[in-house]
């Protein structure tokens, strides 16, 4: 692995006796970047009265957003307390043990030019559920080292996750294939050799006959 690893969210192993499968999943988490929303009155025209409105608006507490309506049977109001652990940013030496402990790794960006998360998980012998975008189409072999799902499709992602969690033998086979692919195609020696080949090919094309 190179550089600082992405923050990782990992699901805590559920306690025995609650009727849940003893698995652990890891999901990379990215900090949302967006503009800070201001109260509409903070944009009033300049002036003493407008200034007082801005100060009053700044002191006004924001309303707490309402919970979404519950689905039939109360499923929409369930909370993941005790089942999800937000571990925050990890050091480079802390990532491999966490990935090794996972039953699978889920990474579902809408756009990904390359993506180190699948390679890190594959190097640890863990199968992947990834969105079929960008670099994932090259690193993850659908049905061999993991499962690719369409972006913006939570139902497909949930189905792929459930299918792998219910099939330990398939997960193990995918993990072995993933580790082999990571070592064969994405080791530093292979990357350096392929890069040198590209430069040599480009140099040959640019040669001008005397």
N, C-alpha and C positions, 0 to 999 in steps of 0.2 A: 504494500500500500504506500502511496506517496501523499505528501502534504497532510494537512489536518483533516481528520475524518469528519464526515457530516454528523450533526446531532442524530441520535438514534432513539426511537421509542421502542420499548420492548414490553411485551405482555408478560405479566407475572404468572408463574405456574399456579393454576388454581389448586386450592386445597382439596384433599381427598374427601370423598363423602358428599360432594355437592352435585354429583351427576354430570360433571364436565370432563372432557378429555384432557389427559395430562400432557399438554403441548405448550410450546413457547414460541411466539412469533416476534420478529423484529421488523420495525417499520422506520425508514429514515424520515426525519422531520426537518422541515425548513422553516425558518422564521419568516413570517409574513411581512412583506414590506409594502406599506401603503401610506397614503397621505393622511395626516391627522385631520379629522372632521371637526369643524367648528360650528358653534351655534349660529343660526341664520342671522341673529341680531348683531353678531360680532362684525358684520360687514356693513353696518349702517354708515351713512355719510358722515364726514368729519364734523366735529362740533362738540360743544360741551354736553348736550343732551345725548348725542350718540355715544360719547365716551362713557357716560353713566350707564347707558344700556349695555355697552360691552362689558363693563365691570360687573354689572348685575348678572349678565348671561354667564360670565366666567364663574361666578360664585354659585350659580344654580346647579344642584346635583343632577347628574344624568339619570334618566329612568332606566331601570333594569329591564333588559329585553325579556319579553315573555317566552316561556317555553313553547316549542311547537306542539300542536294538538296531538294527543296520544293516539296511537294506532289501535285498532280493535284488539281487545285483550290486554291493553296496557303496555304493549311492547315498546311503544314510543317513549315511555317515561322511565324506562330502565336506565340505570346509571352504571358506568363501568368501575365504580369504586371497589378497590381491592383486586381488580383484575387487570388494570393497566398501570404501568409504571413509567413515568417520564424521567429518564435518567439524565437528560441534558447533554451538553457537549462532553465527549470522552477523549482521553489521550490516545495516541496511536497504539500503545501497548494494551489498552483496555478493550479495543474493538474486537480483535480476534476471539478472545474468550466469550464475549457476548454473542458473536455470530455463531460460534461453535455450539452454544447452548440452545440455539433456536431450531425449531422444527422446520421452519421455512422463513424466507425473507420476502417482504412485500414492498415493492417500489412502484408507485403509480403516478409519475408526473405526466402532465399533458404534453410536455415538450422536453426533450433531453438530447443534447448534441452528442454526448458519449455516455456518461454515467459510470462512476466508479463503484457505486453501491453493488450492482450485480456482480462485478468482478471480485470485489472483496468477499462477498458471500460465497461465490463459486470457489474461490481459493480456499475457503474454509469447509468446502464440501457440503454446502447447504443449498437446497433447491430454491428457485426464484419464482415468484408470481410478479410479472412486470407488465407495464403498459406497452403495447406494440408501437413504439415511437422511437425515432432517432437511433441512437447507438444501441438501444436494446435489441433492435432487429439483427444486429451483428453479434452481440455478446451472448444473448440468450437463444438457445436452439429450442424452439417450441416443441414440447413433448419429449425432449431429451434431457436438457439441463434445467428445465423449468416450464412454466406456462405463460404464454403471452395472451393478454386480453386487450380488447379495444379500449382506447382512452375514453374518458367521460362515461364509463359504463360500470357503475358500482355493482349491479346485479351480476354481471359476468365475472367481476373480480371476486365477489363473495362466493360464487359457485366454484371458481377455480380453487380458492382457499379451502373451502369445505371438502372438495374432492381430494386434495392432497393430504389434508389432515386425517382423512378417513382411510388412507392407504399408506401405511408405514413402509411397505415393501417398495412401492413406487417412489416414495420420497428418498429411500436409501439408494435406489438405482440412479435417480436423478442427481443425488449428491455426489456419487462416485464419478458420473459423467461430467458434472460441473467442475470438479476438482481437476480432472484430466484435461479438460478444455482450457481451463485457466492456466495450467502449467505449460501446455503445448503451444498455445497461441498468444498468450499475453505475458510471458515472462520478460524480464528486461533484456535478456540475450536475444529473444525472438524479435522484440520491438526494435532493438538496435540494428539487427541484421536487416530487417525489412526496411527500416529508414535508410540505411546505406544503399540498399538496392534501388530505392526510389531516386536518390540523388544520382547514382550512377546512370540510371536510365535517362534522367533529365539532362545530365551532362552529355550523354551520347546524342540526344536529339538536338542539342544546341551547337554541336560541332559544325564548323563551316569548312568546306573543302578548300584547300589552298589553290 
